[in-house]
Amino acid sequence: MRSERRKGEPMGKVWLVGAGPGDPGLLTLRGREVLERAEVVVFDRLVGAGLFAFFPEGAERLDVGKEGGRHPVPQREIEALLVDRALAGRRVVRLKGGDPFLFGRGGEEIEALLAHGVPFEVVPGVTSAFAAPACAGIPVTHRGAASSVHVVTAHTRDGDLPDRDFEALARLDGTLVFLMGVGAAGALCSRLVEAGMAPSTPAAAVERGTTAHQRLVAGTLASLPELARSAGVRPPAVLVVGEVVELAERFGWRGALPLSGVRVLVTRPRGRAGRLSRMLRDAGAEVAEFPCIATEPLTGPLPLLEGAGWVGFTSVTGVEAFFGLLASAGRDVRELGSARVAAIGPATRDALRRHGLRVDYMPDVYDGAHLAEGLADRMGTGDILLFRAESGSPELTEVLRARGVPFREAALYRTRYARGAPLPDFDMALFSSASTVRGLAACVPDGWDRSRVQAVCIGEQTARAAAGAGFANVTTASSATLEALVEAAIRAASSSCPDARTHWSPGQRM
Ligand code: SAH
């Protein structure tokens, strides 16, 4: 590997970024900001797949964690990689689980960068040591229960319990949080008892904290090793020892949320998923954004607006593309003259409103067929000019044709599928249009089992596309709004109860 500065190339930079404990919502704002501008992303296995959506399209992604039997890239090679890419002038984000300096070997990487004169910046992260207990309802300190917290690794290079002064740890009388301690749980709990802690001291394991698979196994120093073993607790998990563990029974909060334990895939295009993802997270879901379609505006002459009695818009993208085209032609909204304006639903109506256009007609049921019927009933002079996607869905035009209504179509944008992007695991996919269904179908590998996941669709047309694409469990929203889509997701989750949901119960003492 080359590690020399190439002549004439400007120096790049490395950002050592804490990815947080697994829930993508726990990446910091600064972390997201630098990630979105990265040219190279080097990431570990503990980095939640939900963060992939923030990787810029076209950035080089280097997975240096171990997964599926592959070995991890050795630490020295990772360091050489960072140096190499930075010397080649690239903006490199080194994304590490939790906080980069808490048992994250961040310091070693900085030593390597310093040795080669590579500039760097550190973006701290939310550490699993505190976040995993917090999401299980365990405050690591609490008045009257613990006035200090100590984060300790339970792992040594050769896999044994580290030779530390357990008597000193026992005397601290604070909360002890052990990382990398699943394998050593038995030895660890016995050593703490030998060192003078009461066997009845509360102790817990929090597995995959902050994610949909979060699980709390709580007991005492005497009972935890067996409880964890029989529950099959696996890494990553933190072990928490101290009185504060008992608070989980009352402070556990996640299980009460209707989508807790459900991994939801949001398939909307980049930049359009924000509100939906937020509503889903409010309901407790672990959300991964997977923009399986992208839209690109089509350039071309402005269609002749003169003669149109109605102009119809069927998506927010169409509205934005229309105003883009208008502006690039050096025109403005006055071009619409006396044409009346129709929108397929509230999101499109609101987009038009933001551009200063009041909507004259919006159907009660937000789909193409109803829009067409409504327009056909309201025809006066002139025809209907529809601003749509290239190869938009046929429902709208079929009804207009059947009703003998004159119309023209102007294709303003094209939908592209995001083939090749790595697909995160999920229990449920949300589809806000038939094209997102087709987009996801184009992205999943051959033979991918569609019966394992729920498809939640914004309307009948989308549901038909989902059934047609082989999804067996399809739920349809009661109306075509994001609110109704989230309600449908909650309905689907409570009727099916995927495994993930039974993993979890707040404050559970096993
Ligand atoms: N820098 C990381 C820790 C890296 S060491 C941080 O600040 O979180 C890896 C250990 O972190 C794991 O063995 C486990 O003990 C803990 N860990 C990481 N993610 C976790 C999660 N989501 N839930 C529970 N423990 C986690």
Boltz pocket constraint, residues with backbone or C-beta under 6 A from the ligand:
constraints:
  - pocket:
      binder: B
      contacts: [[A, 20], [A, 21], [A, 22], [A, 46], [A, 96], [A, 97], [A, 98], [A, 99], [A, 100], [A, 101], [A, 102], [A, 103], [A, 104], [A, 126], [A, 127], [A, 128], [A, 129], [A, 132], [A, 178], [A, 179], [A, 180], [A, 181], [A, 206], [A, 207], [A, 208], [A, 209], [A, 210], [A, 211], [A, 235], [A, 236], [A, 237], [A, 238]]
      max_distance: 6.0
